[in-house]
Amino acid sequence: MDEPLSEKPSDELERMMAETEACLAELRHEVQRRRQTAQSIEIDNLETHLKEARVKWGELKRFFEIVLQELRR
């Protein structure tokens, strides 16, 4: 069973802190890498997203043209 922190020697606590800080640094690096990867993927797909958006805006425009024609009758 682990001894309570209050009973551990200071050098052991410092070692534990160093390990924890190293682990946190690795985690931060991995999170940053994943964010950059996701962002790069979205940037690579930006042209496709824009094309799809234009098509959808075009469909919306046609819809409103039909609605206006119906209202003018």
Phi, psi and omega in degrees: 000141180289142176281152179298153180303325182296342181259353180280145177294154182301321180295328176292319178296318178296321176297317179297319179296318180297317178298317180296316179296321178295319178296317178298320178298318177297317179297316179299317179299317181294318178298316179297318179298316180295320178297317180295320178297314179297319179294319178297320178297315180296320178295318178298328182266004184301317181299317178297316179299318180294320178299316179295321179296319179298318179299316180293321177293324177296319178295319178296319178299314179299320178301313180293326176298319178294317179299315179298319178298318180294322181291330182283346181289000000 
